[in-house]
């Protein structure tokens, strides 16, 4: 993540025996003496300095506002308040090398397309990263530091993948996970939780034992204090086939610890070990998110009503219908009967 611009702050210089105000201006470090060694007086001078700066400059034109400054503000002020600041951090790391010497006015459809050519990733990745750039610019307008936000072009949304696992493929993936000594204590359980709860990767990795009620056979994927986002998390019953694995896992965990852990430590990601297991199982185009899509598909194939699938996955009914309706045994049955 780019080093955040913390704004003006105080620093005591021993050689000069006084507090100095230090801040960053267009990538350069500036200093100004407060003329005092008394911290209370220096803090008051700092507050006056910040107020004068805000009154002096006000909202700036896009041609006088560096993109890196907007990204740094977003990293400091907005990212920590989101549900997944690490993901925003990865996007900011990717954006910084390309845009670091440009002003906000340099953002056009052509430069956004050039960024995509520079990154050479999937359209989904390009769209997510440029979306963070757009949010950073809009944040500056909202905070009163930028007069207007230019148009930030995004590549078209990629078509959703209809990749799901058959029960035979799921069994192969589990066998491959269990065969790896280093990951056998957590990767198989992660796969089972994905298949039988349909929860997203982050929801599973952040799941703690207080959220799992083995007596009432329920899992609440919403930890206390979690910020509400568009990615809703469900409160669901524990399927019978998953129950016995959770009982065994509970014996290895502590009362307040993570359900998925590596010798007690929380796993930041599981992508590498999951990809290795998928490769060893000779499965193509399978990611951790495939487990969620598999859960929805299996429910639809069993004829589970759409509203129950939606509740189980934390979806809207419209989203569920769009994703899983063609897997349902009653799909277009009424339309077929119209011609009988």
Secondary structure, DSSP 8 states (H G I E B T S, - for coil): -------SEEEEETTTTEEEEEEEETTEEEEEE-S-S-HHHHHHHHHHHHHHHHHHH-SB-GGGSBHHHHHHHHHHHTGGGSTTHHHHHHHHHHHHHHHTT-BGGG--HHHHHHHHHHH---HHHHHHHHHHHHHHHHHHHHTTSBS-------------------HHHHHHHHHHHHH-TTTTTTHHHHHHHHHHH---HHHHHT-BGGGEETTTTEEE---TT----SS---EEE--HHHHHHHHHHHHHS-TTSBSSEETTEE-S--HHHHHHHHHHTT-SS--HHHHHHHHHHHHHHTT--HHHHHHHHT--HHHHHHHHGGGSTTTTHHHHHTT-
